[in-house]
Amino acid sequence: MTSQRRARSVLATFLVLPVLAVTACSDGADDEATAKSAAELTTPPATSRPTTPPLTATTSAAGDGRPRLARSRGGARVSTVATGLNIPWDIAFLPDGRALVTERPGRVRLLSRDRKLRRAPLARIAVSARGEGGLLGVAIDPRFGTSGNDFVYLYFTTASGMKVDRYRLRGTRLRRDATILDDIEAGAIHDSGRIHFGPDRRLYISTGDAGRQQLAQDPNSRNGKYLRLDASEYRGDGGTPEVFSSGHRNAQGFDWQPRTGRLVSTEHGPDGDDEVNLVTRGANYGWPEVRGSEHRGFRAPLLVYPQSIAPSGATFVSLPGSSWSGDFMFAALRGEQLRRVRLDGRRATLNRALFTGRFGRLRTIVEAPDGSLFVLTNNRDGRGSPRAGDDRILRIVPPVS
């Protein structure tokens, strides 16, 4: 079980709070085309909210003491948890319901169990924030909180390249412990930057081509790949990562499908032809030799978006009780939307845009322990149109099934 999945199983103490405001940023100008599909479906505007309050994470109505997941009786409900962030990039939940949020200039922020953003950062990381770089992904050790394990992993760019460092979270201080992965080229574009623990408890790392397309097909380069580390490596002194897959341009979001355990990923195309991929061990996804639906000897994508939406962070809705349960959700930057995809084998039976244009550029989406979905906006990275309060942390209560 991944650390995020384990965190979701903890009894959440989140309550519905008043709506606040927020700020955000994004990446990849050349990854984003201009038009949106006319077939996009959007949710009702903010004024069309149901009068019945959403279900929240308390005990079940049956009085049996079981936690009640956050589910809305009248369609999806959106609130603003925090405002004024500086280009937030990732969010990861701790087993006790708190969350860590990264900001690209190098700050790690703490969100409390009652969804209050701590003003002082837990740490300031020395990063190179050139172009799309900076402090990017964050992951919580699967054994965090047991046997003295207090490990947190951060993925970021430096002047000499990208690396993954292990930190220790003690109280309200995050202290560096060791570098576990480096020798990854960084560029002004295409740094990928997402890290997650898989169901196998290995650490998966997505790397981009750093603007040098040929690296994705170079077996001697760690760029344009999915890499993974074993527990003995990420809890030890690091090591040589396994190249899980290759031929990636800029894969910014991934998660494992409930029940099947399949790894599903989003990926930016060059000027359109964004992809959703089923990532399997040893497969080559063809960049820069091929693009679009026809992959001629390389692994073809599940979905292609000819007009770029710039897909980024992603999650499956793994917890039950929602009409979205089992669906693959991902944030889109250029598309300024969430995307909801339902997969049946290699076939998408649903592919729908949500909230188009309502919140601007969206960086990632993560399922919280109570079943709600947390989304980061990215409107202050120089490519968006910032609004008062940007960037923000949003909380979505999914519709009840």
KOLVOLUM-603993 format. One record per atom (N, C-alpha, C): x negated, y negated, z. Coordinates in steps of 0.1 Angstrom, whole numbers, padded with zeros to 4 digits, always signed. Layout:
<nodes>
XYZ/...
</nodes>
This chain:
<nodes>
-0008+0012+0000/+0000+0000+0000/-0009-0012+0000/-0006-0022-0009/-0014-0034-0009/-0011-0043+0003/-0020-0052+0006/-0019-0061+0018/-0006-0069+0016/-0003-0074+0004/+0009-0082+0002/+0021-0073+0004/+0021-0061-0001/+0033-0052+0001/+0034-0049+0016/+0023-0047+0023/+0024-0044+0038/+0029-0056+0045/+0025-0068+0041/+0030-0080+0047/+0045-0081+0045/+0050-0077+0034/+0065-0078+0031/+0073-0069+0040/+0067-0058+0045/+0074-0049+0054/+0075-0054+0068/+0068-0065+0072/+0069-0070+0085/+0082-0078+0087/+0087-0077+0099/+0099-0085+0102/+0096-0099+0101/+0103-0106+0091/+0100-0120+0089/+0108-0129+0098/+0102-0140+0102/+0109-0149+0111/+0112-0162+0104/+0112-0162+0090/+0115-0174+0083/+0130-0178+0084/+0132-0190+0086/+0146-0196+0087/+0147-0206+0076/+0160-0209+0073/+0162-0219+0062/+0159-0233+0067/+0150-0240+0061/+0146-0253+0065/+0151-0264+0056/+0151-0276+0060/+0155-0287+0051/+0145-0288+0039/+0150-0293+0028/+0142-0294+0016/+0132-0305+0018/+0119-0303+0015/+0108-0313+0015/+0104-0315+0001/+0093-0323+0000/+0087-0325-0014/+0073-0320-0015/+0067-0319-0028/+0054-0313-0030/+0046-0318-0042/+0033-0314-0044/+0025-0317-0056/+0017-0306-0062/+0014-0305-0075/+0006-0294-0080/-0001-0297-0093/-0009-0286-0098/-0016-0288-0111/-0017-0276-0119/-0024-0275-0130/-0024-0264-0139/-0036-0263-0147/-0036-0253-0157/-0048-0251-0165/-0045-0248-0179/-0056-0248-0188/-0056-0242-0201/-0049-0249-0211/-0054-0261-0216/-0047-0269-0226/-0046-0261-0239/-0057-0255-0243/-0057-0248-0256/-0049-0235-0255/-0044-0231-0243/-0036-0219-0241/-0021-0222-0243/-0018-0234-0246/-0004-0238-0244/+0001-0245-0257/+0011-0238-0264/+0017-0245-0275/+0028-0254-0270/+0036-0259-0279/+0045-0270-0275/+0059-0266-0274/+0065-0258-0283/+0079-0256-0283/+0083-0245-0274/+0096-0245-0269/+0102-0235-0261/+0112-0228-0270/+0114-0215-0267/+0124-0207-0275/+0138-0212-0272/+0146-0213-0283/+0160-0217-0282/+0168-0207-0274/+0162-0195-0273/+0170-0184-0266/+0168-0185-0251/+0160-0194-0246/+0157-0194-0231/+0170-0197-0224/+0172-0190-0213/+0183-0191-0204/+0179-0198-0192/+0186-0208-0187/+0182-0215-0175/+0193-0214-0164/+0189-0216-0152/+0198-0216-0141/+0206-0229-0140/+0217-0230-0133/+0224-0242-0132/+0216-0253-0126/+0218-0266-0128/+0211-0277-0122/+0212-0277-0107/+0203-0285-0101/+0202-0285-0086/+0216-0288-0080/+0224-0296-0087/+0237-0300-0081/+0247-0288-0080/+0245-0278-0088/+0254-0267-0089/+0251-0256-0079/+0249-0259-0066/+0245-0249-0056/+0258-0244-0049/+0258-0231-0046/+0269-0226-0039/+0271-0232-0025/+0283-0232-0020/+0285-0238-0007/+0282-0227+0004/+0283-0214+0001/+0280-0204+0010/+0265-0203+0013/+0260-0204+0025/+0246-0204+0027/+0240-0190+0024/+0227-0190+0020/+0221-0177+0017/+0219-0169+0029/+0218-0156+0027/+0214-0146+0037/+0200-0149+0041/+0196-0148+0053/+0182-0150+0057/+0177-0139+0065/+0163-0139+0068/+0157-0128+0074/+0159-0128+0089/+0171-0123+0093/+0174-0121+0107/+0177-0106+0109/+0186-0102+0118/+0190-0088+0118/+0202-0086+0109/+0204-0073+0106/+0215-0070+0096/+0229-0072+0103/+0239-0074+0094/+0252-0076+0099/+0257-0064+0107/+0252-0052+0104/+0256-0040+0112/+0252-0040+0126/+0243-0049+0130/+0238-0050+0144/+0229-0039+0148/+0222-0032+0137/+0214-0021+0140/+0199-0025+0142/+0197-0038+0143/+0183-0043+0145/+0174-0043+0133/+0179-0038+0122/+0170-0039+0110/+0169-0053+0105/+0158-0057+0099/+0157-0070+0093/+0166-0072+0081/+0171-0084+0080/+0179-0087+0068/+0171-0095+0059/+0170-0091+0046/+0162-0098+0037/+0169-0111+0032/+0161-0120+0028/+0166-0133+0023/+0173-0131+0009/+0186-0131+0009/+0193-0129-0003/+0205-0140-0003/+0207-0146-0015/+0217-0156-0016/+0230-0150-0022/+0241-0154-0016/+0254-0149-0021/+0259-0156-0034/+0253-0168-0037/+0259-0176-0048/+0249-0179-0058/+0240-0170-0062/+0230-0173-0072/+0217-0177-0065/+0206-0178-0072/+0193-0181-0066/+0194-0195-0060/+0187-0197-0048/+0187-0209-0041/+0172-0214-0040/+0169-0226-0043/+0156-0231-0042/+0155-0243-0032/+0144-0242-0024/+0141-0253-0015/+0126-0256-0016/+0123-0268-0011/+0108-0272-0011/+0103-0270+0003/+0093-0262+0004/+0087-0259+0017/+0077-0270+0021/+0068-0274+0012/+0058-0284+0015/+0055-0292+0003/+0050-0304+0005/+0047-0314-0006/+0032-0319-0004/+0028-0326-0014/+0015-0333-0013/+0003-0324-0014/+0004-0313-0020/-0008-0304-0021/-0016-0309-0033/-0029-0305-0033/-0038-0309-0043/-0042-0297-0052/-0034-0295-0062/-0036-0285-0072/-0036-0271-0065/-0026-0266-0059/-0026-0253-0053/-0026-0242-0064/-0034-0232-0061/-0036-0221-0071/-0031-0208-0067/-0032-0204-0054/-0027-0191-0050/-0022-0191-0036/-0014-0181-0033/-0009-0180-0019/-0008-0165-0016/-0012-0161-0004/-0013-0148+0001/-0007-0147+0015/+0001-0137+0018/+0008-0136+0031/+0000-0127+0040/-0002-0131+0053/-0008-0123+0063/+0003-0114+0069/-0002-0103+0075/+0008-0093+0081/+0018-0100+0091/+0014-0111+0097/+0023-0117+0107/+0033-0127+0101/+0033-0129+0088/+0042-0138+0081/+0036-0151+0078/+0024-0155+0083/+0018-0167+0079/+0012-0165+0065/+0008-0176+0059/+0003-0175+0045/-0009-0184+0043/-0019-0180+0035/-0030-0188+0031/-0027-0194+0017/-0030-0206+0015/-0028-0213+0002/-0042-0219-0002/-0046-0216-0015/-0058-0222-0020/-0055-0235-0028/-0064-0245-0027/-0063-0257-0036/-0076-0257-0044/-0074-0260-0056/-0086-0259-0065/-0098-0267-0061/-0096-0279-0055/-0108-0287-0051/-0116-0280-0040/-0111-0269-0034/-0119-0262-0024/-0113-0260-0010/-0101-0263-0008/-0095-0262+0005/-0086-0250+0006/-0087-0244+0018/-0078-0233+0022/-0068-0238+0032/-0055-0237+0029/-0045-0243+0038/-0038-0231+0045/-0032-0234+0057/-0024-0224+0064/-0009-0228+0065/-0001-0219+0061/+0014-0221+0062/+0018-0212+0073/+0025-0218+0083/+0029-0211+0095/+0041-0202+0092/+0044-0193+0102/+0056-0185+0100/+0069-0192+0099/+0070-0204+0104/+0082-0212+0102/+0080-0222+0091/+0071-0219+0082/+0069-0226+0069/+0065-0241+0071/+0056-0243+0081/+0050-0256+0082/+0036-0256+0077/+0032-0265+0068/+0019-0265+0063/+0009-0273+0072/-0001-0266+0077/-0010-0272+0086/-0019-0283+0079/-0020-0295+0085/-0026-0306+0078/-0041-0303+0076/-0048-0299+0086/-0062-0296+0085/-0065-0283+0078/-0074-0282+0069/-0077-0270+0062/-0084-0260+0071/-0082-0247+0068/-0089-0236+0076/-0104-0236+0071/-0107-0240+0059/-0120-0241+0054/-0121-0250+0042/-0133-0255+0040/-0136-0263+0027/-0147-0255+0020/-0144-0250+0008/-0153-0242+0001/-0161-0250-0009/-0174-0249-0010/-0182-0256-0020/-0180-0250-0034/-0172-0257-0042/-0169-0251-0055/-0174-0261-0066/-0174-0255-0078/-0175-0264-0090/-0162-0265-0097/-0155-0276-0096/-0142-0278-0100/-0141-0283-0115/-0151-0280-0123/-0151-0284-0137/-0140-0278-0145/-0133-0285-0153/-0122-0280-0161/-0112-0272-0153/-0110-0260-0156/-0100-0251-0150/-0105-0244-0137/-0118-0247-0134/-0124-0240-0123/-0121-0246-0109/-0128-0240-0099/-0126-0244-0085/-0122-0232-0077/-0115-0235-0066/-0111-0224-0057/-0098-0218-0063/-0098-0205-0066/-0087-0199-0073/-0080-0189-0064/-0083-0176-0066/-0076-0165-0060/-0079-0163-0045/-0069-0157-0038/-0071-0153-0024/-0064-0140-0022/-0071-0131-0014/-0065-0118-0011/-0068-0114+0003/-0058-0107+0010/-0060-0103+0024/-0063-0088+0024/-0073-0085+0032/-0077-0071+0033/-0065-0062+0037/-0064-0050+0030/-0052-0041+0034/-0052-0037+0048/-0064-0037+0055/-0064-0033+0069/-0065-0045+0079/-0061-0057+0074/-0062-0069+0082/-0054-0067+0094/-0060-0071+0106/-0053-0070+0118/-0054-0057+0126/-0061-0047+0120/-0063-0034+0126/-0078-0032+0128/-0082-0026+0139/-0095-0022+0142/-0105-0034+0140/-0101-0046+0144/-0110-0057+0143/-0111-0063+0129/-0104-0058+0119/-0105-0063+0106/-0098-0077+0105/-0106-0087+0101/-0101-0100+0099/-0106-0106+0085/-0107-0097+0075/-0113-0101+0063/-0103-0108+0053/-0107-0118+0047/-0100-0125+0036/-0110-0127+0025/-0105-0126+0012/-0114-0127+0001/-0110-0139-0008/-0120-0147-0012/-0118-0158-0020/-0126-0157-0033/-0119-0162-0044/-0125-0161-0057/-0126-0175-0063/-0138-0180-0067/-0140-0194-0070/-0152-0195-0080/-0153-0207-0086/-0164-0210-0095/-0174-0219-0088/-0187-0217-0091/-0198-0224-0086/-0206-0230-0099/-0216-0238-0096/-0224-0243-0107/-0231-0232-0115/-0233-0220-0108/-0240-0209-0115/-0231-0198-0119/-0218-0199-0117/-0209-0189-0122/-0198-0186-0112/-0190-0176-0114/-0179-0172-0105/-0184-0161-0095/-0177-0162-0084/-0180-0151-0074/-0169-0149-0065/-0169-0137-0058/-0159-0134-0048/-0167-0133-0035/-0162-0141-0025/-0168-0140-0011/-0159-0135-0001/-0164-0128+0009/-0156-0123+0020/-0157-0133+0031/-0146-0136+0038/-0145-0145+0049/-0139-0138+0061/-0141-0143+0073/-0134-0139+0085/-0124-0149+0090/-0112-0146+0092/-0102-0155+0097/-0101-0153+0112/-0105-0162+0120/-0104-0162+0135/-0098-0174+0140/-0086-0173+0145/-0079-0185+0150/-0075-0193+0138/-0079-0205+0138/-0077-0215+0127/-0090-0218+0120/-0099-0209+0120/-0112-0211+0113/-0114-0199+0103/-0119-0203+0091/-0122-0193+0081/-0137-0194+0079/-0145-0184+0082/-0159-0184+0082/-0164-0174+0071/-0174-0179+0063/-0180-0170+0053/-0187-0159+0059/-0186-0147+0053/-0193-0135+0058/-0203-0129+0048/-0199-0128+0035/-0208-0123+0025/-0203-0125+0011/-0212-0124+0001/-0208-0124-0013/-0207-0109-0017/-0195-0106-0023/-0193-0092-0027/-0193-0090-0042/-0192-0101-0050/-0192-0100-0064/-0197-0113-0070/-0206-0112-0080/-0210-0124-0087/-0214-0119-0101/-0223-0127-0108/-0227-0124-0121/-0215-0124-0131/-0206-0134-0129/-0195-0136-0138/-0197-0150-0143/-0197-0152-0156/-0199-0166-0162/-0186-0174-0159/-0188-0187-0156/-0177-0196-0155/-0178-0206-0166/-0166-0211-0170/-0166-0221-0181/-0156-0232-0177/-0155-0242-0186/-0145-0252-0184/-0131-0247-0186/-0130-0236-0193/-0117-0229-0196/-0118-0214-0194/-0107-0208-0192/-0106-0193-0192/-0114-0186-0181/-0112-0191-0169/-0118-0184-0158/-0110-0173-0151/-0098-0171-0156/-0088-0162-0149/-0088-0166-0135/-0092-0157-0125/-0093-0161-0111/-0084-0154-0102/-0076-0145-0107/-0066-0138-0097/-0073-0125-0091/-0071-0123-0079/-0075-0111-0072/-0064-0105-0064/-0062-0092-0064/-0052-0085-0057/-0057-0071-0053/-0052-0066-0042/-0054-0052-0038/-0044-0043-0044/-0048-0032-0050/-0039-0023-0056/-0033-0013-0047/-0024-0004-0051/-0019+0006-0043/-0029+0016-0039/-0040+0017-0046/-0052+0025-0043/-0061+0019-0033/-0058+0007-0028/-0066-0001-0019/-0079-0005-0024/-0081-0005-0038/-0092-0011-0044/-0089-0026-0047/-0099-0034-0048/-0098-0048-0051/-0099-0050-0066/-0089-0056-0072/-0089-0058-0086/-0091-0073-0089/-0100-0076-0099/-0104-0089-0102/-0102-0092-0117/-0095-0102-0120/-0093-0106-0134/-0104-0117-0138/-0111-0114-0149/-0120-0124-0154/-0117-0128-0168/-0119-0141-0171/-0116-0146-0184/-0129-0146-0193/-0128-0151-0205/-0139-0151-0214/-0148-0164-0213/-0144-0173-0203/-0151-0185-0200/-0154-0194-0213/-0145-0192-0223/-0146-0200-0235/-0156-0194-0245/-0162-0183-0242/-0171-0176-0251/-0164-0162-0254/-0157-0163-0266/-0148-0152-0269/-0155-0138-0270/-0168-0138-0274/-0175-0125-0276/-0177-0118-0263/-0177-0125-0252/-0179-0118-0239/-0169-0107-0236/-0156-0109-0241/-0146-0100-0238/-0148-0086-0244/-0156-0085-0255/-0160-0072-0261/-0174-0068-0258/-0181-0076-0250/-0195-0072-0246/-0195-0063-0234/-0200-0050-0236/-0200-0041-0225/-0209-0045-0214/-0219-0054-0217/-0228-0058-0206/-0224-0071-0199/-0212-0076-0202/-0207-0088-0196/-0195-0084-0187/-0194-0091-0176/-0182-0089-0167/-0171-0098-0170/-0172-0106-0181/-0162-0115-0185/-0152-0109-0194/-0140-0114-0194/-0129-0108-0203/-0125-0094-0199/-0126-0091-0186/-0123-0078-0181/-0114-0078-0169/-0108-0066-0166/-0104-0063-0152/-0114-0055-0145/-0119-0060-0134/-0129-0053-0126/-0122-0047-0113/-0128-0037-0107/-0123-0033-0094/-0135-0028-0085/-0133-0030-0072/-0143-0026-0062/-0137-0017-0052/-0144-0007-0048/-0140+0002-0037/-0141-0004-0024/-0134+0002-0014/-0134-0003+0000/-0149-0004+0006/-0157+0006+0003/-0170+0005+0008/-0178-0006+0002/-0174-0011-0009/-0181-0023-0016/-0176-0036-0011/-0162-0037-0010/-0157-0050-0006/-0158-0053+0009/-0159-0042+0017/-0161-0043+0031/-0176-0042+0035/-0184-0039+0025/-0198-0038+0027/-0206-0049+0021/-0217-0046+0013/-0225-0056+0007/-0222-0058-0007/-0210-0054-0012/-0207-0056-0026/-0212-0044-0034/-0213-0045-0047/-0218-0035-0055/-0215-0037-0070/-0217-0028-0078/-0215-0029-0092/-0200-0025-0095/-0192-0035-0099/-0178-0032-0101/-0175-0022-0112/-0165-0014-0111/-0160-0007-0123/-0153-0016-0133/-0156-0015-0146/-0149-0022-0156/-0136-0014-0158/-0125-0018-0154/-0112-0011-0155/-0106-0012-0169/-0107-0024-0175/-0102-0026-0188/-0110-0038-0194/-0109-0040-0207/-0117-0050-0214/-0109-0056-0225/-0115-0066-0232/-0108-0073-0243/-0097-0083-0239/-0099-0089-0227/-0090-0099-0222/-0095-0113-0224/-0086-0122-0227/-0089-0136-0230/-0088-0144-0217/-0077-0144-0210/-0075-0152-0198/-0062-0146-0191/-0064-0135-0184/-0053-0129-0177/-0051-0134-0163/-0041-0142-0161/-0039-0149-0148/-0029-0144-0138/-0022-0133-0141/-0013-0128-0132/-0011-0113-0133/-0010-0106-0122/-0008-0092-0123/-0002-0086-0110/+0005-0075-0112/+0011-0068-0100/+0014-0054-0105/+0017-0045-0095/+0020-0031-0097/+0035-0029-0096/+0041-0022-0106/+0055-0019-0107/+0059-0010-0096/+0069-0013-0088/+0074-0004-0078/+0078+0010-0084/+0076+0020-0076/+0079+0034-0080/+0069+0040-0090/+0066+0033-0101/+0057+0038-0111/+0043+0036-0108/+0040+0025-0101/+0026+0021-0098/+0018+0016-0110/+0026+0012-0121/+0019+0007-0133/+0014-0007-0131/+0003-0010-0136/-0003-0024-0135/+0002-0032-0147/+0009-0043-0144/+0014-0052-0155/+0008-0066-0153/+0004-0071-0165/-0004-0084-0164/+0001-0094-0174/-0001-0107-0171/+0002-0117-0181/-0012-0122-0187/-0011-0128-0199/-0023-0132-0205/-0020-0144-0215/-0029-0154-0214/-0028-0166-0223/-0033-0162-0237/-0025-0166-0247/-0030-0165-0261/-0038-0178-0264/-0044-0178-0276/-0052-0190-0280/-0043-0202-0283/-0032-0201-0291/-0024-0212-0294/-0010-0207-0297/-0005-0199-0288/+0007-0190-0289/+0002-0176-0287/+0012-0167-0290/+0009-0152-0288/+0004-0149-0274/+0011-0156-0264/+0009-0151-0250/+0014-0137-0248/+0009-0130-0238/+0012-0116-0237/+0016-0112-0223/+0024-0101-0223/+0025-0093-0211/+0020-0079-0215/+0011-0074-0206/+0004-0061-0209/+0006-0051-0199/+0006-0038-0203/+0005-0027-0194/-0010-0023-0193/-0016-0026-0182/-0031-0024-0181/-0034-0010-0176/-0042-0003-0184/-0046+0011-0180/-0061+0012-0180/-0066+0021-0172/-0080+0023-0171/-0087+0027-0184/-0097+0020-0188/-0105+0023-0200/-0099+0017-0213/-0088+0010-0212/-0082+0005-0224/-0089-0009-0228/-0089-0011-0241/-0094-0024-0247/-0082-0031-0253/-0080-0044-0249/-0068-0051-0253/-0071-0061-0265/-0083-0060-0271/-0086-0065-0284/-0091-0079-0286/-0090-0087-0276/-0095-0101-0278/-0110-0101-0280/-0116-0108-0289/-0109-0118-0299/-0107-0112-0313/-0108-0098-0314/-0106-0092-0327/-0092-0092-0332/-0082-0092-0323/-0068-0091-0327/-0060-0100-0318/-0048-0104-0322/-0039-0111-0314/-0024-0108-0319/-0014-0112-0311/-0001-0109-0315/+0003-0095-0313/+0014-0090-0320/+0019-0077-0318/+0011-0066-0324/+0004-0069-0336/-0003-0059-0343/-0018-0059-0338/-0022-0047-0332/-0035-0047-0325/-0044-0037-0332/-0040-0030-0342/-0050-0022-0350/-0061-0015-0343/-0057-0005-0336/-0068+0003-0329/-0070-0001-0315/-0065-0013-0311/-0066-0017-0297/-0053-0015-0290/-0053-0017-0276/-0040-0015-0269/-0031-0027-0271/-0019-0025-0276/-0010-0035-0279/-0002-0040-0267/+0002-0053-0267/+0010-0058-0255/+0024-0053-0255/+0030-0053-0243/+0044-0050-0241/+0053-0061-0247/+0049-0074-0245/+0056-0085-0250/+0047-0096-0255/+0051-0103-0265/+0044-0114-0271/+0053-0126-0272/+0048-0138-0268/+0055-0150-0269/+0048-0159-0280/+0053-0159-0292/+0047-0166-0303/+0044-0181-0300/+0054-0187-0294/+0052-0201-0290/+0048-0201-0275/+0036-0207-0272/+0030-0205-0259/+0038-0210-0248/+0039-0202-0237/+0045-0207-0225/+0034-0208-0214/+0022-0203-0217/+0010-0202-0208/+0014-0195-0195/+0016-0182-0195/+0019-0174-0183/+0008-0173-0173/+0011-0174-0161/+0001-0174-0150/+0005-0164-0140/+0005-0167-0127/+0006-0158-0116/+0019-0150-0117/+0019-0137-0112/+0031-0129-0114/+0033-0120-0101/+0045-0115-0100/+0049-0105-0090/+0060-0097-0094/+0061-0085-0089/+0073-0077-0090/+0082-0080-0078/+0095-0081-0080/+0104-0082-0069/+0106-0067-0063/+0098-0064-0053/+0097-0050-0048/+0108-0047-0038/+0113-0056-0031/+0122-0054-0020/+0137-0053-0025/+0145-0045-0018/+0158-0042-0023/+0168-0053-0020/+0180-0051-0025/+0192-0059-0022/+0194-0072-0030/+0186-0073-0041/+0188-0084-0050/+0190-0079-0064/+0198-0087-0072/+0200-0084-0086/+0187-0085-0094/+0176-0091-0088/+0163-0092-0094/+0154-0081-0089/+0158-0072-0080/+0149-0062-0075/+0144-0053-0086/+0131-0050-0087/+0125-0042-0097/+0120-0050-0109/+0124-0063-0110/+0120-0072-0121/+0106-0078-0120/+0100-0080-0131/+0086-0086-0132/+0089-0101-0134/+0084-0109-0124/+0085-0124-0124/+0072-0130-0126/+0071-0140-0135/+0059-0148-0136/+0061-0162-0139/+0051-0170-0134/+0052-0185-0136/+0046-0189-0149/+0050-0200-0155/+0045-0205-0167/+0042-0219-0166/+0031-0223-0172/+0026-0237-0171/+0032-0245-0182/+0028-0243-0195/+0033-0250-0206/+0048-0248-0207/+0053-0236-0204/+0067-0234-0205/+0075-0240-0194/+0069-0244-0183/+0076-0251-0172/+0088-0242-0167/+0085-0230-0164/+0096-0221-0161/+0091-0209-0153/+0100-0202-0147/+0097-0188-0143/+0103-0179-0154/+0097-0167-0155/+0102-0158-0165/+0105-0145-0157/+0117-0140-0160/+0122-0127-0154/+0123-0117-0165/+0115-0106-0163/+0114-0095-0173/+0118-0082-0166/+0126-0074-0172/+0129-0061-0168/+0124-0051-0177/+0116-0041-0172/+0109-0032-0180/+0115-0018-0179/+0117-0011-0190/+0121+0003-0190/+0111+0010-0199/+0101+0017-0192/+0089+0022-0200/+0082+0011-0206/+0080+0011-0219/+0073+0000-0226/+0083-0010-0232/+0095-0009-0229/+0106-0017-0235/+0111-0027-0225/+0112-0040-0229/+0118-0050-0221/+0133-0051-0224/+0141-0048-0213/+0156-0048-0215/+0161-0062-0211/+0152-0070-0205/+0156-0084-0201/+0144-0093-0202/+0145-0104-0207/+0134-0114-0209/+0139-0128-0209/+0140-0133-0197/+0148-0146-0195/+0140-0156-0188/+0142-0169-0193/+0135-0180-0187/+0145-0186-0176/+0139-0190-0164/+0147-0195-0153/+0141-0209-0150/+0150-0218-0146/+0146-0231-0140/+0137-0240-0150/+0140-0238-0163/+0131-0245-0173/+0131-0260-0171/+0120-0265-0170/+0118-0280-0169/+0122-0286-0155/+0127-0278-0146/+0132-0283-0133/+0121-0288-0124/+0110-0280-0124/+0099-0283-0114/+0086-0286-0121/+0085-0287-0134/+0073-0289-0141/+0065-0276-0142/+0052-0278-0142/+0043-0266-0145/+0042-0258-0132/+0043-0245-0135/+0043-0235-0123/+0031-0226-0124/+0024-0225-0113/+0011-0218-0113/+0013-0203-0109/+0020-0200-0099/+0021-0186-0095/+0034-0184-0087/+0038-0171-0086/+0049-0167-0078/+0045-0155-0070/+0049-0154-0057/+0045-0144-0048/+0057-0140-0039/+0060-0127-0037/+0071-0122-0029/+0066-0123-0014/+0074-0129-0006/+0071-0130+0008/+0077-0118+0016/+0072-0116+0029/+0077-0105+0037/+0092-0104+0038/+0099-0116+0038/+0114-0115+0039/+0121-0114+0026/+0114-0112+0015/+0120-0110+0002/+0122-0122-0006/+0120-0134+0000/+0121-0146-0008/+0108-0147-0017/+0109-0156-0026/+0098-0158-0036/+0092-0172-0034/+0079-0173-0033/+0072-0186-0031/+0065-0189-0044/+0066-0202-0048/+0062-0206-0061/+0053-0219-0059/+0042-0220-0066/+0033-0232-0065/+0035-0240-0078/+0037-0253-0077/+0037-0262-0089/+0023-0267-0092/+0021-0271-0104/+0007-0276-0109/+0009-0287-0118/+0014-0298-0113/+0017-0310-0121/+0006-0321-0120/-0004-0319-0111/-0015-0329-0109/-0028-0325-0114/-0029-0316-0123/-0042-0311-0128/-0046-0319-0141/-0039-0329-0144/-0042-0337-0156/-0035-0333-0168/-0027-0322-0168/-0019-0318-0179/-0004-0319-0177/+0000-0322-0165/+0014-0323-0162/+0019-0337-0161/+0031-0339-0157/+0037-0352-0154/+0041-0352-0139/+0032-0357-0131/+0035-0356-0116/+0047-0364-0112/+0054-0358-0103/+0066-0365-0097/+0063-0368-0082/+0071-0376-0076/+0068-0380-0062/+0069-0367-0054/+0058-0365-0046/+0057-0353-0037/+0049-0342-0043/+0046-0343-0056/+0038-0332-0062/+0024-0332-0056/+0018-0320-0055/+0023-0307-0059/+0030-0301-0047/+0038-0290-0050/+0048-0285-0040/+0046-0270-0038/+0051-0265-0027/+0054-0251-0025/+0069-0250-0025/+0074-0241-0034/+0088-0239-0034/+0092-0225-0029/+0104-0224-0023/+0109-0211-0019/+0122-0208-0026/+0122-0196-0032/+0134-0192-0039/+0140-0180-0031/+0153-0181-0028/+0161-0170-0022/+0168-0163-0034/+0164-0151-0037/+0170-0144-0049/+0185-0141-0047/+0192-0139-0057/+0207-0136-0056/+0209-0122-0051/+0219-0120-0043/+0222-0107-0037/+0227-0098-0048/+0225-0085-0047/+0230-0076-0058/+0244-0072-0055/
</nodes>
